[in-house]
Amino acid sequence: MNMIKSAFASLVLAFITTGAFAAGGDVKHADVEFSFEGPFGVYDRAAVQRGLQIYQGVCSGCHGMKFVAFRTLADENGPGLSNDQIKAFIAEAGYEVEDETGELVPAQTYDYFPAVTGAGAPDMSLLAKARADGAVHIYSILTGYTGEEKEVAGTVLYENTAYPGGWINMAPPLWGDDVEYTDGTEATLEREARDVTQFLMWAAEPTLVERKQAGVRNIIFLIIFAVMLYFVNRRVWAKVKHPE
């Protein structure tokens, strides 16, 4: 487990350091689509919940999510957990926060995921929005390993088609069948990569669905308003063009 958590630390570092690279060149992004894409896209609740499980079991030891409050796990457009489920999640994970005296006490639903300090442990709250193609980039790195490796100056490098130059010093963090999903879903590599990407995207943009819905409503309103304005305009000018 420590090896997997260390690998995820490298994943975030790799994600940030390659942010200046475009999707082209020697970077090969996976041809993958997500449910939240497009003007009518929404988050897959089951996938977000499974992604939360991967974050908690694999990533949380090295990476915090200090901008995400536990209560937001109740988001109907996200994880959609009940208040009791959130409390059980906090208790099972053993999350603690400092009270006004500096003592560690059990976290409550109104608290935030703890930050993880230390070198090489950037926060994952906004990881999916660190670049325009963030979701595809995360998925591509997680699934881009070829199985080839080599040693350079005492460091083992792993071939990854989604990384500039094709080699990365991060061992594969996910393998498939290395996570036992609580909902019984088969944990393939592609499934795990999709699920954790869904969760990280929701964490970075929890209001994405609401904004899309608001945008659609505004467009419909503008269309109706434009049609009404057209007919009103025709009626007003009809008296000028065809006086009685």
Residue pairs with C-beta under 8 A, 6 or more apart in sequence:
1 57
1 58
1 61
2 61
3 171
4 58
4 173
4 174
4 178
5 58
5 59
5 61
5 62
6 62
7 170
7 171
7 172
7 173
8 58
8 59
8 62
8 63
8 173
9 62
9 63
9 120
9 121
10 120
10 168
10 169
10 170
10 171
10 173
11 138
11 141
11 142
11 170
11 173
12 63
12 121
12 122
12 124
12 127
13 120
13 122
13 170
14 141
14 163
14 168
14 170
15 127
15 130
15 131
15 134
15 137
15 138
15 141
16 122
16 130
18 27
18 137
18 163
18 164
19 130
19 131
21 27
21 164
23 29
23 133
23 136
25 164
26 164
26 165
26 166
27 140
27 161
27 162
27 163
27 164
28 140
28 144
28 161
28 162
29 133
29 136
29 137
29 140
29 162
30 136
30 139
30 140
30 143
30 144
30 162
32 136
32 139
32 140
32 194
34 41
34 135
34 194
34 197
34 198
34 201
35 41
35 42
35 43
35 44
35 47
35 198
36 42
36 43
36 44
36 135
36 198
36 201
36 202
36 208
36 209
39 212
39 215
39 216
40 212
40 216
41 209
41 212
42 77
42 209
43 77
43 78
43 198
43 201
43 202
43 208
43 209
44 198
45 78
45 79
45 80
46 183
46 185
47 194
47 195
47 198
47 199
48 78
48 79
48 80
48 195
48 198
48 199
48 202
49 79
49 80
49 81
49 183
50 181
50 183
50 185
50 191
50 195
50 199
51 195
51 196
51 197
51 198
51 199
51 200
51 202
52 73
52 79
52 89
52 199
53 179
53 181
53 182
53 195
54 174
54 179
54 192
54 195
54 196
54 199
55 65
55 124
55 196
55 199
55 200
56 89
56 93
57 179
58 173
58 174
58 179
58 196
59 124
59 196
60 93
60 113
60 116
61 116
62 116
62 120
62 121
63 116
63 121
63 122
63 123
63 124
64 113
64 114
64 115
64 116
64 121
64 123
64 124
64 125
65 112
65 113
65 123
65 124
65 125
65 203
66 112
66 113
66 114
66 115
66 123
66 125
67 112
67 123
67 125
67 126
67 203
68 112
68 113
68 125
68 203
69 110
69 111
69 112
69 113
70 86
70 89
70 90
70 95
70 107
70 108
70 109
70 110
70 111
70 112
70 113
71 86
71 109
71 110
72 78
72 206
73 79
73 81
73 85
73 86
73 89
74 80
74 81
74 82
74 83
74 86
75 202
75 206
77 202
77 206
77 208
77 209
77 210
78 202
78 206
79 199
79 202
81 89
83 109
86 109
87 109
90 106
90 107
90 108
90 109
91 106
95 106
95 107
95 111
95 113
95 114
96 104
96 105
96 106
96 107
96 114
97 104
97 105
97 107
97 108
97 111
97 114
98 104
98 105
99 105
107 114
113 125
115 123
116 123
124 200
124 203
125 203
125 204
126 203
126 204
127 134
127 138
127 200
127 203
127 204
128 134
128 135
128 138
128 197
128 200
128 201
128 203
128 204
128 205
129 204
129 205
131 137
134 201
134 204
135 197
135 200
135 201
137 162
138 193
138 196
138 197
138 200
139 193
139 194
139 197
140 161
140 162
141 160
141 162
141 163
141 168
142 173
142 174
142 189
142 192
142 193
142 196
142 197
143 162
143 189
143 190
143 193
144 160
144 161
144 162
144 163
145 158
145 159
145 160
145 172
146 159
146 160
146 161
147 159
148 158
148 159
149 156
149 157
149 158
149 159
150 156
150 157
150 159
150 167
151 157
152 167
155 169
156 169
156 171
157 167
157 168
157 169
158 167
158 168
158 169
158 170
158 171
158 172
159 166
159 167
160 166
160 167
160 168
160 170
174 189
174 192
174 193
174 196
175 189
176 187
176 188
176 189
176 190
176 191
176 192
177 187
177 188
178 187
178 192
179 187
179 192
180 187
181 187
185 191
201 208
202 208
